[in-house]
């Protein structure tokens, strides 16, 4: 049986772009309210601005926020993870779950900065979480039990889908699904521009491109069919689609996208360097 997230106090340490995205999604689902929300930022002036904007107290004291929470979501830049962990270390116990969404920081490093046997789960969500269509890869640290993974899955399932992977694949998750939306937007922008080129109004062309991408992705997810099989179903003999596919192959779109994911994955491996 899944634990009731609405009964858990969740602290978001680092209410930046990703932290805000997750907070709004959790609030939309009713798992966090203005009365139960706990969040921090680094600068007092920014905290005051967010307090006015969001309607609940946003602070700067990571230790106090962590002490009041059952689940501690570390949502800061990789270079700041150690500082935040050292700040909250005195109040972290084995009964709390630490979930890190800091790109590229391994669980062993986070565990090293926290008390012994602290359950840590590493997660890599992407920006479509803001519309409950996100994709999050998660992996367990040494002391995280199955229930901690299940709780983290439940947390991110509220904003999309999750997949549990071995930690050695987390940089690849970052390169594919975390960076992937940017690649998809380039494709959508290009398709929309192409529609304009052949005479469509820009708003109509953008709608056609976006809905076509959404429907195509849903077909892959709901049928479970390989994309190549679905592609073949669209490609009729001597039709217009095969001519378009030939242009894509000539332009090396396939290999360019592969290289983009490989490059993003390689960069993800470089984002964090263990200081010890």
Secondary structure as UniProt FT lines:
FT   HELIX           5..7
FT   STRAND          10..13
FT   HELIX           17..28
FT   TURN            29..30
FT   TURN            34..36
FT   STRAND          38..40
FT   HELIX           44..54
FT   HELIX           62..67
FT   STRAND          71..74
FT   HELIX           78..80
FT   HELIX           81..88
FT   HELIX           89..91
FT   TURN            94..95
FT   STRAND          97..100
FT   TURN            103..104
FT   HELIX           107..113
FT   TURN            116..117
FT   STRAND          119..124
FT   HELIX           127..131
FT   STRAND          134..140
FT   TURN            142..143
FT   HELIX           146..157
FT   TURN            158..159
FT   STRAND          160..164
FT   HELIX           167..169
FT   HELIX           170..173
FT   HELIX           174..178
FT   HELIX           179..197
FT   TURN            198..199
FT   HELIX           202..223
FT   HELIX           227..234
FT   TURN            237..238
FT   HELIX           240..250
FT   TURN            251..252
FT   HELIX           253..270
//
